Amino acid sequence: MDRRDFIKKSLLTLALGGAAPSLLSKSALAAQSKDKILVVVNLFGGNDQLNTLVPFKNDLYYRLRPNIAIKRESVLDLGQNGQNLGLHPELRPLMSMWDQGNLALIPQVGYPNPNRSHFISTSIWHTADPTRKEETGWLGRWGDLQDDPFCDTFIGGASPQAVTGHKRTAPAVSSVDSFTLRMPKPFEEALEKEIAQPRLGPAEGVRQAMLSLRGALDKIGRIRAYSNKAQYPDNPFGKAMADVARMIAGGLGSSVYYTTLGGWDTHAAQPPRQQELLSYLAQTLSAFRQDMKALGRDQDVMIMVFSEFGRQVAENASFGTDHGQGGLMLVMGGGVRGGLYGSEPDLEDLELNALKYKTDFRNVYAASLRWIQADIQKVLGANFQPLGLI
């Protein structure tokens, strides 16, 4: 195999689409997981705050939602520290975190001049810029400041705007178990022989890339071999979070993992759909925390859950709710200072039938950036005061 043929075939191997994910072709995986890890979960579609964090002692809530309100007797009472609020019954798996002081509930989170378009509001949350002038994602800008190409990882299809920077984009991983590289046996043997020999010029660059690829595949093999210590729901979100746990266990080295759970746009027949989604969310996050405890990493991992907006207060004629403004964020983990970061919503002080925002989402982002020891000013463009979550 001459030099030109080696380069051609090596580059062909690097371009084998799904057989060689972009994650693996950049460089070898980092040697160890970072000290602190942030896991971001985007609930796309606009989760309804009022039926998630329920003002079950407020009669007006039941008058405004005669068909879709959560029954008083079903609500999980948060006690004295919950200020007359309770959780949807499907969130029972999270109650132990609340009782242990490791679950933060942040109601009415939003931004100035709120937008009720899914895509515009999502872009604002992803860029952390309500003026819509910024094109890069907030975590993408953080990634631009890192030396490690594996500082963050998206679990899903195409990496979203949130993890897209000027210089780089977080690699997208559809599944740990899908990572593989398949080549004809004779070509594999020839390639192994060729990459063992140092070369000059472009050929050496290709050889180094192939060595990194081989080392990365070995690393992925070790990650794949890890068995989760908890039972996750058998759905895409459950599988994604199970893979995050495996990546942390195997030492992938990312400080940030990002994934999504869609389907929250409940304009019609909201109760059964939201119930199902909240069940997925709670069971998965509970299983993930069990995994982190088994690994001895529970104190090192912060999970931050957000949706692009909340829903309107009064139900609509289709037994659902329409797009609103202020919504609920959840933050949890062994190192998180739990509690209610807000108060019972004022259902008489609304803006176009929606809860007003009380907490700027960038104050929550600032807390998560402090968690991973990031420069808040450089990432968010201003020194937003971190919410006291840590």
ZIVENLIN-V976167 format. One record per backbone hydrogen bond with DSSP energy under -1.0 kcal/mol. NH is the residue of the N-H (numbers start at 1). CO is the residue of the C=O. Records with the same first field share a line. If there is no record, write none. Layout:
# ZIVENLIN-V976167
NH = CO, CO
This chain:
# ZIVENLIN-V976167
6 = 2
7 = 3
8 = 4
9 = 5
10 = 6
11 = 7
12 = 8
13 = 9
14 = 10
15 = 11
16 = 13
19 = 16
20 = 17
24 = 21
37 = 300
38 = 255
39 = 302
40 = 257
41 = 304
42 = 259
43 = 306
44 = 42
52 = 49
53 = 49
54 = 86
56 = 54
58 = 55
63 = 59
64 = 60
69 = 65
74 = 71
75 = 71
76 = 87
77 = 75
78 = 85
82 = 79
83 = 80
86 = 54
87 = 76
88 = 52
91 = 88
92 = 89
94 = 91
95 = 92
98 = 94
99 = 95
100 = 96
101 = 98
102 = 97
104 = 331
105 = 339
106 = 329
109 = 327
110 = 359
121 = 117
122 = 118
123 = 119
124 = 120
125 = 121
126 = 122
127 = 123
128 = 124
129 = 124
132 = 129
137 = 164
138 = 126
139 = 162
140 = 162
141 = 137
142 = 138
143 = 139
144 = 140
145 = 142
146 = 143
151 = 148
153 = 256
154 = 171
155 = 258
156 = 173
163 = 160
164 = 161
165 = 168
170 = 163
173 = 154
179 = 176
188 = 184
189 = 185
190 = 186
191 = 187
192 = 188
193 = 189
194 = 190
195 = 191
197 = 194
204 = 201
205 = 201
206 = 202
207 = 203
208 = 204
209 = 205
210 = 206
211 = 207
212 = 208
213 = 209
214 = 210
215 = 211
216 = 212
217 = 213
218 = 214
219 = 215
220 = 216
221 = 217
222 = 218
223 = 219
224 = 220
225 = 221
226 = 223
235 = 233
239 = 235
240 = 236
241 = 237
242 = 238
243 = 239
244 = 240
245 = 241
246 = 242
247 = 243
248 = 244
249 = 245
250 = 246
251 = 248
252 = 247
255 = 151
256 = 151
257 = 38
258 = 153
259 = 40
261 = 42
264 = 44
266 = 264
267 = 265
269 = 318
270 = 319
273 = 269
274 = 270
275 = 271
276 = 272
277 = 273
278 = 274
279 = 275
280 = 276
281 = 277
282 = 278
283 = 279
284 = 280
285 = 281
286 = 282
287 = 283
288 = 284
289 = 285
290 = 286
291 = 287
292 = 288
293 = 289
294 = 290
295 = 291
297 = 292
300 = 297
302 = 37
303 = 332
304 = 39
305 = 330
306 = 41
310 = 325
312 = 322
313 = 353
315 = 64
316 = 320
319 = 316
321 = 266
324 = 310
326 = 355
327 = 109
329 = 106
330 = 305
331 = 104
332 = 303
333 = 102
334 = 298
336 = 333
337 = 389
338 = 101, 336
339 = 103
341 = 105
351 = 354
358 = 108
359 = 108
361 = 110
363 = 360
365 = 361
366 = 362
367 = 363
368 = 364
369 = 365
370 = 366
371 = 367
372 = 368
373 = 370
374 = 369
379 = 375
380 = 376
381 = 377
384 = 382
387 = 363
389 = 387
